[in-house]
Amino acid sequence: MSIKFLPDIEDLVEGLGVTGIAAIVLLPLFAPAIARVARPITKAAIKRAILLYENNKGAIAEINDAWEDILVEARTELAEQPMKSAKPIE
């Protein structure tokens, strides 16, 4: 029994199919064009996210304060509850 490090070409071709093989062959040709289109779109999305964050800093801070208040109240209520002793199971 020998160990295979690479798959058989027949298995690879059968698994990928014509579409997969065409994509692998054509990817180096289309990658630069895809990168040229994707870069401005990605940069625009990042700019919008930054603007959204900047415009909503106040609301985010208020939500954070409210969340912290709720956490403090819940912890206080838990600390005030009497500890229940464990009862043995019969």
C-alpha positions, -999 to +999 in steps of 0.1 A: +000+000+000+015+033-010+007+068+003-007+093-022+004+129-018-014+141-049-047+131-063-050+112-096-056+135-125-086+115-135-102+119-101-094+156-101-109+162-136-140+142-127-145+161-095-140+196-109-158+192-142-155+214-172-166+245-154-141+241-126-112+234-149-122+265-171-123+286-139-088+275-129-074+281-163-091+315-168-086+328-132-051+343-139-065+362-169-095+377-150-079+382-116-064+417-124-097+429-138-116+416-108-092+433-085-095+466-104-133+465-100-134+452-064-109+477-050-131+509-054-162+490-043-144+478-011-130+513-005-164+529-009-180+503+015-153+511+041-158+548+037-196+544+043-190+523+074-166+549+088-192+577+081-220+556+096-199+550+128-189+587+130-225+599+126-238+575+152-211+577+179-236+594+203-262+567+199-236+539+203-223+555+235-259+558+249-266+521+241-233+512+258-242+532+289-276+516+291-261+481+287-236+487+314-264+500+337-284+468+331-254+447+338-247+465+371-284+461+382-285+424+373-252+418+392-266+437+422-298+417+423-278+385+421-256+395+450-287+405+471-304+371+467-298+347+496-276+318+488-296+286+486-280+256+502-277+225+482-302+198+491-291+162+489-309+141+463-326+110+478 
